[in-house]
C-alpha cells in the first residue's frame, strides 16, 4: 500500500508499506515520458509500455527496512524515488 507520497522537483517519492513476510509489492502508474526508479535498501525492477504510458515498479524491501510502530510491527516502510527520464 502507498502510505505517503511527496512531490519533488524531479518526480514523486512514494513511501510503500510492505507487510512483514511479504516478499514484494508492485505499484502501477502512468508516465508520458517513462520513469526511472531507485530504492535505498532492497531491490527494485521496472517495466513500461511506451505505447500506453503504463509502468510497473516491483519493490523487494531489504531486511533492515524500518517498521511502522502503530501497526504492531506488521508493516515495513520503504521509500521509492520515481523520476521522469
PyMOL Python script that loads the backbone (N, CA, C, O; Angstrom):
from pymol import cmd

cmd.read_pdbstr("""\
ATOM      1  N   UNK A   1       0.843  -1.162   0.000  1.00  0.00           N
ATOM      2  CA  UNK A   1       0.000   0.000   0.000  1.00  0.00           C
ATOM      3  C   UNK A   1       0.892   1.230   0.000  1.00  0.00           C
ATOM      4  O   UNK A   1       1.985   1.202   0.566  1.00  0.00           O
ATOM      5  N   UNK A   2       0.444   2.298  -0.622  1.00  0.00           N
ATOM      6  CA  UNK A   2       1.186   3.545  -0.607  1.00  0.00           C
ATOM      7  C   UNK A   2       0.763   4.316   0.643  1.00  0.00           C
ATOM      8  O   UNK A   2      -0.383   4.748   0.764  1.00  0.00           O
ATOM      9  N   UNK A   3       1.709   4.479   1.570  1.00  0.00           N
ATOM     10  CA  UNK A   3       1.420   5.112   2.850  1.00  0.00           C
ATOM     11  C   UNK A   3       1.529   6.627   2.775  1.00  0.00           C
ATOM     12  O   UNK A   3       0.867   7.341   3.529  1.00  0.00           O
ATOM     13  N   UNK A   4       2.379   7.125   1.851  1.00  0.00           N
ATOM     14  CA  UNK A   4       2.603   8.561   1.745  1.00  0.00           C
ATOM     15  C   UNK A   4       3.236   8.822   0.384  1.00  0.00           C
ATOM     16  O   UNK A   4       3.791   7.909  -0.228  1.00  0.00           O
ATOM     17  N   UNK A   5       3.157  10.041  -0.083  1.00  0.00           N
ATOM     18  CA  UNK A   5       3.817  10.422  -1.333  1.00  0.00           C
ATOM     19  C   UNK A   5       4.187  11.891  -1.253  1.00  0.00           C
ATOM     20  O   UNK A   5       3.406  12.718  -0.784  1.00  0.00           O
ATOM     21  N   UNK A   6       5.383  12.203  -1.715  1.00  0.00           N
ATOM     22  CA  UNK A   6       5.853  13.583  -1.752  1.00  0.00           C
ATOM     23  C   UNK A   6       6.228  13.930  -3.178  1.00  0.00           C
ATOM     24  O   UNK A   6       6.883  13.145  -3.865  1.00  0.00           O
ATOM     25  N   UNK A   7       5.816  15.097  -3.618  1.00  0.00           N
ATOM     26  CA  UNK A   7       6.191  15.578  -4.944  1.00  0.00           C
ATOM     27  C   UNK A   7       7.491  16.359  -4.797  1.00  0.00           C
ATOM     28  O   UNK A   7       7.607  17.236  -3.942  1.00  0.00           O
ATOM     29  N   UNK A   8       8.476  16.029  -5.649  1.00  0.00           N
ATOM     30  CA  UNK A   8       9.759  16.715  -5.631  1.00  0.00           C
ATOM     31  C   UNK A   8       9.959  17.435  -6.962  1.00  0.00           C
ATOM     32  O   UNK A   8       9.124  17.322  -7.860  1.00  0.00           O
ATOM     33  N   UNK A   9      11.044  18.161  -7.091  1.00  0.00           N
ATOM     34  CA  UNK A   9      11.339  18.875  -8.337  1.00  0.00           C
ATOM     35  C   UNK A   9      11.568  17.918  -9.499  1.00  0.00           C
ATOM     36  O   UNK A   9      11.361  18.290 -10.655  1.00  0.00           O
ATOM     37  N   UNK A  10      11.994  16.687  -9.209  1.00  0.00           N
ATOM     38  CA  UNK A  10      12.313  15.736 -10.276  1.00  0.00           C
ATOM     39  C   UNK A  10      11.299  14.612 -10.421  1.00  0.00           C
ATOM     40  O   UNK A  10      11.434  13.790 -11.327  1.00  0.00           O
ATOM     41  N   UNK A  11      10.301  14.548  -9.569  1.00  0.00           N
ATOM     42  CA  UNK A  11       9.325  13.461  -9.682  1.00  0.00           C
ATOM     43  C   UNK A  11       8.500  13.300  -8.427  1.00  0.00           C
ATOM     44  O   UNK A  11       8.052  14.283  -7.837  1.00  0.00           O
ATOM     45  N   UNK A  12       8.302  12.067  -8.022  1.00  0.00           N
ATOM     46  CA  UNK A  12       7.478  11.746  -6.859  1.00  0.00           C
ATOM     47  C   UNK A  12       8.217  10.719  -6.004  1.00  0.00           C
ATOM     48  O   UNK A  12       8.914   9.853  -6.531  1.00  0.00           O
ATOM     49  N   UNK A  13       8.063  10.820  -4.677  1.00  0.00           N
ATOM     50  CA  UNK A  13       8.672   9.887  -3.741  1.00  0.00           C
ATOM     51  C   UNK A  13       7.576   9.216  -2.927  1.00  0.00           C
ATOM     52  O   UNK A  13       7.188   9.735  -1.881  1.00  0.00           O
ATOM     53  N   UNK A  14       7.064   8.067  -3.385  1.00  0.00           N
ATOM     54  CA  UNK A  14       6.061   7.369  -2.570  1.00  0.00           C
ATOM     55  C   UNK A  14       6.732   6.528  -1.487  1.00  0.00           C
ATOM     56  O   UNK A  14       7.792   5.941  -1.706  1.00  0.00           O
ATOM     57  N   UNK A  15       6.103   6.479  -0.331  1.00  0.00           N
ATOM     58  CA  UNK A  15       6.516   5.554   0.716  1.00  0.00           C
ATOM     59  C   UNK A  15       5.551   4.386   0.659  1.00  0.00           C
ATOM     60  O   UNK A  15       4.339   4.555   0.796  1.00  0.00           O
ATOM     61  N   UNK A  16       6.106   3.190   0.454  1.00  0.00           N
ATOM     62  CA  UNK A  16       5.308   1.983   0.273  1.00  0.00           C
ATOM     63  C   UNK A  16       5.385   1.154   1.542  1.00  0.00           C
ATOM     64  O   UNK A  16       6.480   0.859   2.020  1.00  0.00           O
ATOM     65  N   UNK A  17       4.240   0.772   2.099  1.00  0.00           N
ATOM     66  CA  UNK A  17       4.210  -0.105   3.270  1.00  0.00           C
ATOM     67  C   UNK A  17       4.087  -1.544   2.801  1.00  0.00           C
ATOM     68  O   UNK A  17       3.219  -1.882   1.995  1.00  0.00           O
ATOM     69  N   UNK A  18       4.973  -2.384   3.322  1.00  0.00           N
ATOM     70  CA  UNK A  18       5.029  -3.792   2.960  1.00  0.00           C
ATOM     71  C   UNK A  18       4.826  -4.604   4.228  1.00  0.00           C
ATOM     72  O   UNK A  18       5.508  -4.364   5.225  1.00  0.00           O
ATOM     73  N   UNK A  19       3.909  -5.556   4.215  1.00  0.00           N
ATOM     74  CA  UNK A  19       3.656  -6.393   5.394  1.00  0.00           C
ATOM     75  C   UNK A  19       4.842  -7.297   5.656  1.00  0.00           C
ATOM     76  O   UNK A  19       5.484  -7.778   4.723  1.00  0.00           O
ATOM     77  N   UNK A  20       5.135  -7.528   6.932  1.00  0.00           N
ATOM     78  CA  UNK A  20       6.196  -8.480   7.271  1.00  0.00           C
ATOM     79  C   UNK A  20       5.869  -9.823   6.635  1.00  0.00           C
ATOM     80  O   UNK A  20       4.730 -10.285   6.696  1.00  0.00           O
ATOM     81  N   UNK A  21       6.852 -10.435   6.035  1.00  0.00           N
ATOM     82  CA  UNK A  21       6.658 -11.706   5.368  1.00  0.00           C
ATOM     83  C   UNK A  21       6.314 -11.554   3.897  1.00  0.00           C
ATOM     84  O   UNK A  21       6.443 -12.506   3.128  1.00  0.00           O
ATOM     85  N   UNK A  22       5.877 -10.368   3.499  1.00  0.00           N
ATOM     86  CA  UNK A  22       5.561 -10.115   2.095  1.00  0.00           C
ATOM     87  C   UNK A  22       6.875  -9.920   1.345  1.00  0.00           C
ATOM     88  O   UNK A  22       7.701  -9.100   1.746  1.00  0.00           O
ATOM     89  N   UNK A  23       7.073 -10.658   0.271  1.00  0.00           N
ATOM     90  CA  UNK A  23       8.339 -10.639  -0.458  1.00  0.00           C
ATOM     91  C   UNK A  23       8.484  -9.427  -1.371  1.00  0.00           C
ATOM     92  O   UNK A  23       9.587  -8.909  -1.546  1.00  0.00           O
ATOM     93  N   UNK A  24       7.380  -8.975  -1.953  1.00  0.00           N
ATOM     94  CA  UNK A  24       7.445  -7.838  -2.859  1.00  0.00           C
ATOM     95  C   UNK A  24       6.075  -7.189  -2.970  1.00  0.00           C
ATOM     96  O   UNK A  24       5.061  -7.759  -2.568  1.00  0.00           O
ATOM     97  N   UNK A  25       6.069  -5.988  -3.521  1.00  0.00           N
ATOM     98  CA  UNK A  25       4.833  -5.279  -3.805  1.00  0.00           C
ATOM     99  C   UNK A  25       5.023  -4.569  -5.141  1.00  0.00           C
ATOM    100  O   UNK A  25       6.104  -4.054  -5.425  1.00  0.00           O
ATOM    101  N   UNK A  26       3.975  -4.541  -5.960  1.00  0.00           N
ATOM    102  CA  UNK A  26       4.052  -3.914  -7.272  1.00  0.00           C
ATOM    103  C   UNK A  26       3.133  -2.702  -7.315  1.00  0.00           C
ATOM    104  O   UNK A  26       1.961  -2.775  -6.946  1.00  0.00           O
ATOM    105  N   UNK A  27       3.686  -1.592  -7.771  1.00  0.00           N
ATOM    106  CA  UNK A  27       2.951  -0.347  -7.932  1.00  0.00           C
ATOM    107  C   UNK A  27       2.818  -0.098  -9.432  1.00  0.00           C
ATOM    108  O   UNK A  27       3.791  -0.234 -10.174  1.00  0.00           O
ATOM    109  N   UNK A  28       1.626   0.263  -9.874  1.00  0.00           N
ATOM    110  CA  UNK A  28       1.380   0.555 -11.283  1.00  0.00           C
ATOM    111  C   UNK A  28       1.006   2.024 -11.427  1.00  0.00           C
ATOM    112  O   UNK A  28       0.313   2.579 -10.574  1.00  0.00           O
ATOM    113  N   UNK A  29       1.464   2.653 -12.504  1.00  0.00           N
ATOM    114  CA  UNK A  29       1.145   4.056 -12.717  1.00  0.00           C
ATOM    115  C   UNK A  29       1.234   4.429 -14.180  1.00  0.00           C
ATOM    116  O   UNK A  29       1.359   3.565 -15.047  1.00  0.00           O
ATOM    117  N   UNK A  30       1.168   5.720 -14.447  1.00  0.00           N
ATOM    118  CA  UNK A  30       1.214   6.250 -15.802  1.00  0.00           C
ATOM    119  C   UNK A  30       2.247   7.365 -15.861  1.00  0.00           C
ATOM    120  O   UNK A  30       2.302   8.217 -14.975  1.00  0.00           O
ATOM    121  N   UNK A  31       3.063   7.357 -16.907  1.00  0.00           N
ATOM    122  CA  UNK A  31       4.002   8.440 -17.150  1.00  0.00           C
ATOM    123  C   UNK A  31       4.129   8.649 -18.650  1.00  0.00           C
ATOM    124  O   UNK A  31       4.412   7.710 -19.394  1.00  0.00           O
ATOM    125  N   UNK A  32       3.923   9.851 -19.077  1.00  0.00           N
ATOM    126  CA  UNK A  32       4.011  10.185 -20.501  1.00  0.00           C
ATOM    127  C   UNK A  32       5.445  10.036 -21.023  1.00  0.00           C
ATOM    128  O   UNK A  32       5.646   9.746 -22.202  1.00  0.00           O
ATOM    129  N   UNK A  33       6.439  10.232 -20.152  1.00  0.00           N
ATOM    130  CA  UNK A  33       7.838  10.255 -20.580  1.00  0.00           C
ATOM    131  C   UNK A  33       8.663   9.081 -20.080  1.00  0.00           C
ATOM    132  O   UNK A  33       9.884   9.107 -20.231  1.00  0.00           O
ATOM    133  N   UNK A  34       8.075   8.077 -19.505  1.00  0.00           N
ATOM    134  CA  UNK A  34       8.845   6.978 -18.927  1.00  0.00           C
ATOM    135  C   UNK A  34       9.344   7.351 -17.544  1.00  0.00           C
ATOM    136  O   UNK A  34       9.252   8.509 -17.136  1.00  0.00           O
ATOM    137  N   UNK A  35       9.871   6.375 -16.828  1.00  0.00           N
ATOM    138  CA  UNK A  35      10.315   6.626 -15.456  1.00  0.00           C
ATOM    139  C   UNK A  35      11.655   5.954 -15.197  1.00  0.00           C
ATOM    140  O   UNK A  35      12.085   5.059 -15.924  1.00  0.00           O
ATOM    141  N   UNK A  36      12.293   6.419 -14.137  1.00  0.00           N
ATOM    142  CA  UNK A  36      13.387   5.683 -13.537  1.00  0.00           C
ATOM    143  C   UNK A  36      13.030   5.578 -12.061  1.00  0.00           C
ATOM    144  O   UNK A  36      12.371   6.465 -11.519  1.00  0.00           O
ATOM    145  N   UNK A  37      13.455   4.510 -11.411  1.00  0.00           N
ATOM    146  CA  UNK A  37      13.089   4.289 -10.010  1.00  0.00           C
ATOM    147  C   UNK A  37      14.317   3.851  -9.230  1.00  0.00           C
ATOM    148  O   UNK A  37      15.135   3.082  -9.734  1.00  0.00           O
ATOM    149  N   UNK A  38      14.449   4.334  -8.009  1.00  0.00           N
ATOM    150  CA  UNK A  38      15.545   3.932  -7.135  1.00  0.00           C
ATOM    151  C   UNK A  38      14.990   3.597  -5.756  1.00  0.00           C
ATOM    152  O   UNK A  38      13.950   4.109  -5.343  1.00  0.00           O
ATOM    153  N   UNK A  39      15.705   2.732  -5.063  1.00  0.00           N
ATOM    154  CA  UNK A  39      15.336   2.290  -3.720  1.00  0.00           C
ATOM    155  C   UNK A  39      16.619   2.179  -2.922  1.00  0.00           C
ATOM    156  O   UNK A  39      17.592   1.589  -3.393  1.00  0.00           O
ATOM    157  N   UNK A  40      16.638   2.741  -1.711  1.00  0.00           N
ATOM    158  CA  UNK A  40      17.860   2.748  -0.911  1.00  0.00           C
ATOM    159  C   UNK A  40      18.215   1.365  -0.362  1.00  0.00           C
ATOM    160  O   UNK A  40      19.378   0.964  -0.418  1.00  0.00           O
ATOM    161  N   UNK A  41      17.246   0.639   0.160  1.00  0.00           N
ATOM    162  CA  UNK A  41      17.537  -0.642   0.809  1.00  0.00           C
ATOM    163  C   UNK A  41      16.623  -1.718   0.239  1.00  0.00           C
ATOM    164  O   UNK A  41      15.429  -1.736   0.540  1.00  0.00           O
ATOM    165  N   UNK A  42      17.157  -2.596  -0.564  1.00  0.00           N
ATOM    166  CA  UNK A  42      16.379  -3.652  -1.199  1.00  0.00           C
ATOM    167  C   UNK A  42      16.652  -3.664  -2.689  1.00  0.00           C
ATOM    168  O   UNK A  42      17.674  -3.151  -3.144  1.00  0.00           O
ATOM    169  N   UNK A  43      15.743  -4.246  -3.444  1.00  0.00           N
ATOM    170  CA  UNK A  43      15.904  -4.256  -4.898  1.00  0.00           C
ATOM    171  C   UNK A  43      14.612  -3.791  -5.553  1.00  0.00           C
ATOM    172  O   UNK A  43      13.536  -3.844  -4.958  1.00  0.00           O
ATOM    173  N   UNK A  44      14.743  -3.343  -6.772  1.00  0.00           N
ATOM    174  CA  UNK A  44      13.615  -2.772  -7.478  1.00  0.00           C
ATOM    175  C   UNK A  44      13.730  -3.131  -8.954  1.00  0.00           C
ATOM    176  O   UNK A  44      14.828  -3.161  -9.509  1.00  0.00           O
ATOM    177  N   UNK A  45      12.603  -3.401  -9.579  1.00  0.00           N
ATOM    178  CA  UNK A  45      12.600  -3.629 -11.026  1.00  0.00           C
ATOM    179  C   UNK A  45      11.434  -2.856 -11.625  1.00  0.00           C
ATOM    180  O   UNK A  45      10.400  -2.667 -10.984  1.00  0.00           O
ATOM    181  N   UNK A  46      11.618  -2.414 -12.863  1.00  0.00           N
ATOM    182  CA  UNK A  46      10.584  -1.628 -13.525  1.00  0.00           C
ATOM    183  C   UNK A  46      10.298  -2.198 -14.903  1.00  0.00           C
ATOM    184  O   UNK A  46      11.142  -2.857 -15.511  1.00  0.00           O
ATOM    185  N   UNK A  47       9.110  -1.936 -15.376  1.00  0.00           N
ATOM    186  CA  UNK A  47       8.761  -2.221 -16.768  1.00  0.00           C
ATOM    187  C   UNK A  47       7.813  -1.126 -17.212  1.00  0.00           C
ATOM    188  O   UNK A  47       7.082  -0.555 -16.403  1.00  0.00           O
ATOM    189  N   UNK A  48       7.829  -0.836 -18.512  1.00  0.00           N
ATOM    190  CA  UNK A  48       6.976   0.228 -19.029  1.00  0.00           C
ATOM    191  C   UNK A  48       6.514  -0.121 -20.431  1.00  0.00           C
ATOM    192  O   UNK A  48       7.216  -0.787 -21.191  1.00  0.00           O
ATOM    193  N   UNK A  49       5.322   0.342 -20.754  1.00  0.00           N
ATOM    194  CA  UNK A  49       4.763   0.190 -22.086  1.00  0.00           C
ATOM    195  C   UNK A  49       4.775   1.570 -22.732  1.00  0.00           C
ATOM    196  O   UNK A  49       3.957   2.426 -22.394  1.00  0.00           O
ATOM    197  N   UNK A  50       5.705   1.786 -23.663  1.00  0.00           N
ATOM    198  CA  UNK A  50       5.846   3.079 -24.306  1.00  0.00           C
ATOM    199  C   UNK A  50       4.613   3.503 -25.087  1.00  0.00           C
ATOM    200  O   UNK A  50       4.392   4.696 -25.294  1.00  0.00           O
ATOM    201  N   UNK A  51       3.820   2.556 -25.516  1.00  0.00           N
ATOM    202  CA  UNK A  51       2.608   2.862 -26.288  1.00  0.00           C
ATOM    203  C   UNK A  51       1.512   3.443 -25.393  1.00  0.00           C
ATOM    204  O   UNK A  51       0.869   4.424 -25.767  1.00  0.00           O
ATOM    205  N   UNK A  52       1.293   2.855 -24.228  1.00  0.00           N
ATOM    206  CA  UNK A  52       0.206   3.290 -23.344  1.00  0.00           C
ATOM    207  C   UNK A  52       0.670   4.233 -22.238  1.00  0.00           C
ATOM    208  O   UNK A  52      -0.146   4.964 -21.676  1.00  0.00           O
ATOM    209  N   UNK A  53       1.964   4.234 -21.913  1.00  0.00           N
ATOM    210  CA  UNK A  53       2.477   5.048 -20.810  1.00  0.00           C
ATOM    211  C   UNK A  53       2.351   4.383 -19.451  1.00  0.00           C
ATOM    212  O   UNK A  53       2.771   4.955 -18.445  1.00  0.00           O
ATOM    213  N   UNK A  54       1.773   3.172 -19.403  1.00  0.00           N
ATOM    214  CA  UNK A  54       1.637   2.471 -18.120  1.00  0.00           C
ATOM    215  C   UNK A  54       2.979   1.851 -17.721  1.00  0.00           C
ATOM    216  O   UNK A  54       3.715   1.335 -18.562  1.00  0.00           O
ATOM    217  N   UNK A  55       3.278   1.914 -16.423  1.00  0.00           N
ATOM    218  CA  UNK A  55       4.504   1.307 -15.917  1.00  0.00           C
ATOM    219  C   UNK A  55       4.201   0.512 -14.655  1.00  0.00           C
ATOM    220  O   UNK A  55       3.185   0.735 -13.995  1.00  0.00           O
ATOM    221  N   UNK A  56       5.085  -0.410 -14.331  1.00  0.00           N
ATOM    222  CA  UNK A  56       5.033  -1.115 -13.051  1.00  0.00           C
ATOM    223  C   UNK A  56       6.395  -1.007 -12.383  1.00  0.00           C
ATOM    224  O   UNK A  56       7.435  -1.011 -13.042  1.00  0.00           O
ATOM    225  N   UNK A  57       6.364  -0.911 -11.079  1.00  0.00           N
ATOM    226  CA  UNK A  57       7.573  -0.903 -10.254  1.00  0.00           C
ATOM    227  C   UNK A  57       7.371  -1.977  -9.205  1.00  0.00           C
ATOM    228  O   UNK A  57       6.436  -1.897  -8.408  1.00  0.00           O
ATOM    229  N   UNK A  58       8.236  -2.983  -9.195  1.00  0.00           N
ATOM    230  CA  UNK A  58       8.167  -4.043  -8.195  1.00  0.00           C
ATOM    231  C   UNK A  58       9.261  -3.791  -7.166  1.00  0.00           C
ATOM    232  O   UNK A  58      10.443  -3.715  -7.501  1.00  0.00           O
ATOM    233  N   UNK A  59       8.849  -3.664  -5.912  1.00  0.00           N
ATOM    234  CA  UNK A  59       9.746  -3.351  -4.798  1.00  0.00           C
ATOM    235  C   UNK A  59       9.935  -4.603  -3.957  1.00  0.00           C
ATOM    236  O   UNK A  59       8.963  -5.224  -3.529  1.00  0.00           O
ATOM    237  N   UNK A  60      11.182  -4.969  -3.724  1.00  0.00           N
ATOM    238  CA  UNK A  60      11.533  -6.063  -2.820  1.00  0.00           C
ATOM    239  C   UNK A  60      12.368  -5.455  -1.694  1.00  0.00           C
ATOM    240  O   UNK A  60      13.567  -5.233  -1.864  1.00  0.00           O
ATOM    241  N   UNK A  61      11.747  -5.185  -0.549  1.00  0.00           N
ATOM    242  CA  UNK A  61      12.456  -4.463   0.510  1.00  0.00           C
ATOM    243  C   UNK A  61      13.594  -5.270   1.096  1.00  0.00           C
ATOM    244  O   UNK A  61      13.556  -6.500   1.140  1.00  0.00           O
ATOM    245  N   UNK A  62      14.621  -4.541   1.549  1.00  0.00           N
ATOM    246  CA  UNK A  62      15.740  -5.169   2.232  1.00  0.00           C
ATOM    247  C   UNK A  62      15.353  -5.609   3.633  1.00  0.00           C
ATOM    248  O   UNK A  62      14.267  -5.292   4.116  1.00  0.00           O
ATOM    249  N   UNK A  63      16.225  -6.323   4.265  1.00  0.00           N
ATOM    250  CA  UNK A  63      15.959  -6.877   5.599  1.00  0.00           C
ATOM    251  C   UNK A  63      15.859  -5.789   6.653  1.00  0.00           C
ATOM    252  O   UNK A  63      15.103  -5.939   7.614  1.00  0.00           O
ATOM    253  N   UNK A  64      16.591  -4.708   6.504  1.00  0.00           N
ATOM    254  CA  UNK A  64      16.689  -3.712   7.559  1.00  0.00           C
ATOM    255  C   UNK A  64      15.771  -2.507   7.370  1.00  0.00           C
ATOM    256  O   UNK A  64      16.068  -1.432   7.892  1.00  0.00           O
ATOM    257  N   UNK A  65      14.671  -2.653   6.645  1.00  0.00           N
ATOM    258  CA  UNK A  65      13.764  -1.516   6.474  1.00  0.00           C
ATOM    259  C   UNK A  65      13.040  -1.218   7.783  1.00  0.00           C
ATOM    260  O   UNK A  65      12.699  -2.138   8.528  1.00  0.00           O
ATOM    261  N   UNK A  66      12.800   0.079   8.071  1.00  0.00           N
ATOM    262  CA  UNK A  66      12.150   0.429   9.339  1.00  0.00           C
ATOM    263  C   UNK A  66      10.721  -0.102   9.433  1.00  0.00           C
ATOM    264  O   UNK A  66      10.036  -0.279   8.426  1.00  0.00           O
ATOM    265  N   UNK A  67      10.301  -0.347  10.649  1.00  0.00           N
ATOM    266  CA  UNK A  67       8.944  -0.849  10.885  1.00  0.00           C
ATOM    267  C   UNK A  67       8.046   0.286  11.347  1.00  0.00           C
ATOM    268  O   UNK A  67       8.502   1.213  12.017  1.00  0.00           O
ATOM    269  N   UNK A  68       6.787   0.213  10.995  1.00  0.00           N
ATOM    270  CA  UNK A  68       5.799   1.202  11.437  1.00  0.00           C
ATOM    271  C   UNK A  68       5.258   0.749  12.788  1.00  0.00           C
ATOM    272  O   UNK A  68       4.719  -0.352  12.903  1.00  0.00           O
ATOM    273  N   UNK A  69       5.395   1.579  13.796  1.00  0.00           N
ATOM    274  CA  UNK A  69       5.035   1.200  15.166  1.00  0.00           C
ATOM    275  C   UNK A  69       3.529   1.054  15.368  1.00  0.00           C
ATOM    276  O   UNK A  69       3.104   0.163  16.103  1.00  0.00           O
ATOM    277  N   UNK A  70       2.712   1.893  14.746  1.00  0.00           N
ATOM    278  CA  UNK A  70       1.286   1.882  15.039  1.00  0.00           C
ATOM    279  C   UNK A  70       0.539   0.723  14.396  1.00  0.00           C
ATOM    280  O   UNK A  70      -0.674   0.623  14.582  1.00  0.00           O
ATOM    281  N   UNK A  71       1.181  -0.133  13.671  1.00  0.00           N
ATOM    282  CA  UNK A  71       0.548  -1.338  13.139  1.00  0.00           C
ATOM    283  C   UNK A  71       1.126  -2.585  13.811  1.00  0.00           C
ATOM    284  O   UNK A  71       1.171  -3.659  13.211  1.00  0.00           O
ATOM    285  N   UNK A  72       1.559  -2.432  15.037  1.00  0.00           N
ATOM    286  CA  UNK A  72       2.088  -3.536  15.836  1.00  0.00           C
ATOM    287  C   UNK A  72       3.223  -4.261  15.114  1.00  0.00           C
ATOM    288  O   UNK A  72       3.318  -5.488  15.146  1.00  0.00           O
ATOM    289  N   UNK A  73       4.073  -3.480  14.467  1.00  0.00           N
ATOM    290  CA  UNK A  73       5.251  -4.007  13.769  1.00  0.00           C
ATOM    291  C   UNK A  73       4.888  -5.000  12.677  1.00  0.00           C
ATOM    292  O   UNK A  73       5.641  -5.935  12.404  1.00  0.00           O
ATOM    293  N   UNK A  74       3.735  -4.798  12.052  1.00  0.00           N
ATOM    294  CA  UNK A  74       3.319  -5.686  10.969  1.00  0.00           C
ATOM    295  C   UNK A  74       3.711  -5.142   9.603  1.00  0.00           C
ATOM    296  O   UNK A  74       3.675  -5.871   8.613  1.00  0.00           O
ATOM    297  N   UNK A  75       4.087  -3.864   9.541  1.00  0.00           N
ATOM    298  CA  UNK A  75       4.420  -3.253   8.263  1.00  0.00           C
ATOM    299  C   UNK A  75       5.836  -2.702   8.278  1.00  0.00           C
ATOM    300  O   UNK A  75       6.347  -2.286   9.318  1.00  0.00           O
ATOM    301  N   UNK A  76       6.457  -2.707   7.112  1.00  0.00           N
ATOM    302  CA  UNK A  76       7.754  -2.054   6.931  1.00  0.00           C
ATOM    303  C   UNK A  76       7.568  -1.000   5.849  1.00  0.00           C
ATOM    304  O   UNK A  76       6.870  -1.239   4.864  1.00  0.00           O
ATOM    305  N   UNK A  77       8.186   0.161   6.026  1.00  0.00           N
ATOM    306  CA  UNK A  77       8.093   1.236   5.036  1.00  0.00           C
ATOM    307  C   UNK A  77       9.368   1.316   4.219  1.00  0.00           C
ATOM    308  O   UNK A  77      10.471   1.259   4.765  1.00  0.00           O
ATOM    309  N   UNK A  78       9.215   1.449   2.918  1.00  0.00           N
ATOM    310  CA  UNK A  78      10.332   1.706   2.037  1.00  0.00           C
ATOM    311  C   UNK A  78       9.960   2.905   1.171  1.00  0.00           C
ATOM    312  O   UNK A  78       8.815   3.030   0.737  1.00  0.00           O
ATOM    313  N   UNK A  79      10.918   3.778   0.921  1.00  0.00           N
ATOM    314  CA  UNK A  79      10.675   4.951   0.098  1.00  0.00           C
ATOM    315  C   UNK A  79      11.306   4.735  -1.268  1.00  0.00           C
ATOM    316  O   UNK A  79      12.488   4.406  -1.370  1.00  0.00           O
ATOM    317  N   UNK A  80      10.526   4.919  -2.300  1.00  0.00           N
ATOM    318  CA  UNK A  80      10.951   4.753  -3.684  1.00  0.00           C
ATOM    319  C   UNK A  80      11.008   6.133  -4.311  1.00  0.00           C
ATOM    320  O   UNK A  80      10.120   6.951  -4.069  1.00  0.00           O
ATOM    321  N   UNK A  81      12.014   6.412  -5.100  1.00  0.00           N
ATOM    322  CA  UNK A  81      12.086   7.672  -5.819  1.00  0.00           C
ATOM    323  C   UNK A  81      11.777   7.409  -7.288  1.00  0.00           C
ATOM    324  O   UNK A  81      12.518   6.684  -7.952  1.00  0.00           O
ATOM    325  N   UNK A  82      10.703   7.982  -7.800  1.00  0.00           N
ATOM    326  CA  UNK A  82      10.308   7.854  -9.209  1.00  0.00           C
ATOM    327  C   UNK A  82      10.586   9.183  -9.905  1.00  0.00           C
ATOM    328  O   UNK A  82      10.124  10.232  -9.456  1.00  0.00           O
ATOM    329  N   UNK A  83      11.333   9.138 -10.990  1.00  0.00           N
ATOM    330  CA  UNK A  83      11.675  10.341 -11.735  1.00  0.00           C
ATOM    331  C   UNK A  83      11.385  10.149 -13.208  1.00  0.00           C
ATOM    332  O   UNK A  83      11.429   9.030 -13.721  1.00  0.00           O
ATOM    333  N   UNK A  84      11.085  11.253 -13.890  1.00  0.00           N
ATOM    334  CA  UNK A  84      10.920  11.196 -15.349  1.00  0.00           C
ATOM    335  C   UNK A  84      12.282  11.014 -15.991  1.00  0.00           C
ATOM    336  O   UNK A  84      13.298  11.489 -15.484  1.00  0.00           O
ATOM    337  N   UNK A  85      12.280  10.318 -17.112  1.00  0.00           N
ATOM    338  CA  UNK A  85      13.540  10.184 -17.845  1.00  0.00           C
ATOM    339  C   UNK A  85      13.733  11.337 -18.758  1.00  0.00           C
ATOM    340  O   UNK A  85      14.740  11.405 -19.463  1.00  0.00           O
TER     341      UNK A  85
END
""", "prot")
cmd.dss("prot")
cmd.show_as("cartoon", "prot")
cmd.util.cbc("prot")
cmd.orient("prot")
